[in-house]
Amino acid sequence: MVAAVHHVELWVPELSRALTSWGWILNRLGWKDGDGWPGGMTWIAPDGTWWSSRARR
C-alpha cells in the first residue's frame, strides 16, 4: 500500500508569506502550480491537491 496526500487545506493570515514559505518546497517535492486567485493558490500532484487560502478575519 502506498500512502498519499489526497487533500490539504491550509488557512493562513498572510497569503504572500505562505506562498513564499510553502511554494518552493511543494515544487521541489513535485507538486505543480495550479490555480491562483486573489485569496489563494493551489498546487497539484497526481494523487491530491494542496490549497493555501487567506484566512477570513
C-alpha positions as CSV (number, residue, x, y, z in Angstrom):
1,M,0.0,0.0,0.0
2,V,1.3,3.5,-0.9
3,A,0.4,6.4,1.4
4,A,-0.6,9.6,-0.4
5,V,-2.0,13.0,0.4
6,H,-5.4,13.5,-1.1
7,H,-6.3,17.0,0.1
8,V,-4.7,19.6,2.4
9,E,-6.2,23.0,3.0
10,L,-4.1,25.5,4.9
11,W,-5.7,28.8,6.1
12,V,-3.1,31.4,6.6
13,P,-3.1,35.0,7.9
14,E,-0.8,36.4,5.2
15,L,-1.1,34.7,1.8
16,S,2.1,36.2,0.3
17,R,4.3,34.9,3.1
18,A,2.7,31.4,2.9
19,L,3.3,31.3,-0.9
20,T,6.9,32.2,-0.3
21,S,7.3,29.7,2.6
22,W,5.4,26.7,1.0
23,G,5.6,27.2,-2.7
24,W,9.3,26.4,-3.2
25,I,9.2,23.2,-1.2
26,L,6.0,21.9,-2.8
27,N,7.5,22.5,-6.2
28,R,10.7,20.7,-5.1
29,L,8.5,17.7,-4.0
30,G,6.9,17.5,-7.4
31,W,3.7,19.4,-6.8
32,K,2.8,21.7,-9.8
33,D,1.4,25.2,-9.5
34,G,-2.4,25.0,-10.0
35,D,-5.0,27.8,-10.0
36,G,-4.4,31.0,-8.2
37,W,-6.9,33.7,-7.2
38,P,-6.7,36.9,-5.1
39,G,-7.3,34.9,-1.9
40,G,-5.4,31.7,-2.5
41,M,-3.4,29.2,-4.5
42,T,-3.4,25.5,-5.3
43,W,-0.6,23.0,-6.0
44,I,-1.5,19.8,-7.8
45,A,0.0,16.3,-7.5
46,P,-1.1,13.1,-9.2
47,D,-2.9,11.9,-6.0
48,G,-4.1,15.2,-4.5
49,T,-4.4,18.9,-4.1
50,W,-2.9,21.4,-1.7
51,W,-4.8,24.6,-1.1
52,S,-3.5,27.7,0.7
53,S,-6.1,30.4,1.4
54,R,-6.1,33.6,3.2
55,A,-8.0,33.2,6.5
56,R,-11.1,35.3,7.0
57,R,-10.7,37.8,9.7
